[in-house]
Amino acid sequence: MQSGHEMTFARRGFLIGASVGGALALSGCTSLGALSATDALRKLLTLSSQNAFAKLAAPGGFWDSTVARIELPALFTNSTGLMKTLMLSDAFRGQLQHQLNIIAEKGAEKAAPVVLDTVKSISITDATNILQGGPTAATSWLRGQMGPALINAMIPGLSDAIRTSSDPILGKAVSALTGVDAGGVAQSIANRADNAIWYQIGAEESAIRAHPETTQDPLLIGALKIL
């Protein structure tokens, strides 16, 4: 018959063994196959993207973000003639920047399904190393895979938003540009919005990596904590 001390030691040994066994089961993605690691990476990218677009596509999303607020494109700041004169007013500059950030929300609406569809279908061959990377490793990898896809997806929607906008500041600014139409303005906003979107997705990825338990997803929690 075991003493109380022996029973306590045995219980501790069982708990430690169970813990290690569970960890090894979860870390099977590092040894038993890429499938689990790939699933975990897809979940990380999906959640990061969903969280980012939920914020950016909401009213004030770009403007209120600490990482995604869009600065005035060089199309406006480096212009000449009437546009240069308008840019001398701090009030005009501030209102124009705010309006462009509002327009960018339309771009985010168009970009969201492109990112999420890509995450679902893209081929992943190095999931474990990406999961083991830095705070924004998955975002950086996905951005490299997608190239200018978001810019191309956003331009038509941004062009329509600019043409149909009733904002007098935006209208005055576009009219003051020489040789540039709504499509050209949309291109400049899309370039800025592309960076902003990836910055926001990266921030969401970093937050998930720091506190994976908030996802309540066992596979993702296990993969991030163990790897």
N, C-alpha and C positions, 0 to 999 in steps of 0.2 A: 504493500500500500504506500502511495506517495505521500510525502510530507507536504505541509502547506507551501513551504518554500519551493519544493520540486514542482508542485502543481502550478504555482505562479510562473516559474521559469518555463514550464512546458507551454502554458497559455501564451506567454510572450513570444516564444519561439514559433507557435502556430500563427500568431498575428503577423509577425515579421515575414514568415514564409508566405502567408496569404498575400501580404502587401507586395512582396517581390514578385510573386507569381502573377498578380494582377498587372503589375508594371510590365512584366515581360510579355504578357498577353497583349497589352496595349501597344507595346513597342514592337509588336510583330510587323508593323509597317516598315521597320528598319531591316528586319531579317527575313520575314516570311513573304514579303512581296511589296511591290510598288502600289498594289491596289489600295491598301488602307491609307498609305501616305498620299496617294493621289486624291482619294475621297476627302481626306482631311484638308488638303490644299484647296480643293474646289470649294469646300465649305467656308474656309477662311476668306477666300476671294469673294465668294457670293455674299457673305455677311458684311464684309468690309464695303463692298460696292453698294449693297442695299442700304446700309446705314448712311453712306456718303450721299447717295442720290436722294434719299428721303429728306436730308437736310438741304441740299442744294436746289432741289426743284420746288421747295416750299417758299412762300413769300419771304423775301429778304434773305434767302439762303446763302447766296454768294456774299452779299454785303455784310452779313452778320458773322460770317466765318472768320476765324482767326488765321486760317491758312489759305482760303480760297477767294478772298476779295480781289477783284480784278482792277488793276491799275489802268489808266488811260492808255490806249495803244499809241504808238508813235505816229500813226496815221493822223492823229489829232495834235499831239504835242509838238511834232516837228513840221507842221504844215506852215504855209505862207499865206499872205493876203488876209482876207477877212477872218479865216480860221485862226490865224496867229493873233489877230487883234482880240478875238473872243477869248482866247486862252489866257489873256492878260488878267481876266477877271477870276478871282479865286472862287467867287460864288458860282459862276458859270461852270468852271472846271469841276467843282464839287457836285453840282447837280447833274452834269453830264456823266461823270463817273458813276454816280448812283443809278442813273437810268440805264447805263450799259450793263451794270450788274443785274438789274431787273431783267433786261433782255436776255442775259446769259441763262436765266432760269429756263427759258424755252429750249436753249441748247441742251441743257442737262436732261430735259424730258426726252429729247431725241437720242441722246447718248446712252441713257440707262439701258434700254433693251439690247443695244449693240454690245455693251460690256457683259451683261448677264448671259446673253446667248453665246458669246465667245467663251466664257468660263465653262459653260456646259459642254461645249464641243471641242475645245482646243486639246491638242495632243500634249501630254505632260510626261517627260521622260526622266526628270530629275527632281521629283517632288520632295524627297527626303532632304536633299541639300537646301532646297528653297525654304522648307520649314525650319531648318536649322540656321537660316540666315538671320540678318539683322531685323530691326523693327518694321522695315518696309520692304523686305526682300521679295515677297510675293507680288506686291504692287509694281515694283520695279521690273520684275520679270514679265508680268502681264503687259505692262506698257511697252516693253521692248518687242513683245510678240505682235502687238496690235498696230504699232506704227501710227500713221495719221488717220486711222479708221474713225476716231471720234470727231476729228476736225471735219472730215468729209460728211459724216452723218449730221453734224450740227448746222452746217452752212445753209441748207435750204430753209430750215425752220427759223434760223436767225434772220435770214433775208426777208422772209414773210413778216416776222415780228417787227422788223425795222420799217418796212413799207406800210404796215397797218397801224403803227404806233401813232397815237394822238398827242404824244408828249411834245410840247413846244420847244423845249431845250434840245431834244434829240433831233427834231425836224430842222431847227436852225443850224445845228452843227453839221448835219449831213448836207444841207443846202450850201453851206459855206465851203465845203471841200471842192477842190478843183479836179475834175476828171475822175471822180470816184463816185460810184453808185451804191445802192444798198447792198449789192453783192460784195463789193470791195470792203465795205464796213463790216459786213457779216464775217468775211474771211479774217479780218483783224481781231474781231471779238472771239471767233472760234479758236484762233491760236492762243489767246489768253485763257479762254475757258478750258481748253484742253489741259494746260498746265494746272489750272485751279482744280479741276476734277481729280486729276491724279494726286495732287497734294492732299485733297480731302480723303480720297480712298486710302492713301498711305497713312494718314492720321488715324483713320478708323482701324486699319490693320494693326497699327502700333498699340492702340487701346485694347484691342482683343488679345494681342499677344501678352500684354501686361496683366490682364485679368481675364483669362480664358473661361473661368468659371461663370462669368456673366452670360455666356452663350448657352449654358445648360446643355451642351452637346458633349456626350461622353467621349466620342472619338476625337473631337477637336481638342477638348481639354487634355485628354491623355497624350495626344500627339505633341501639343505645344509644351506641356509641362515636362514630358520625359525627354523629348528630343532637344 
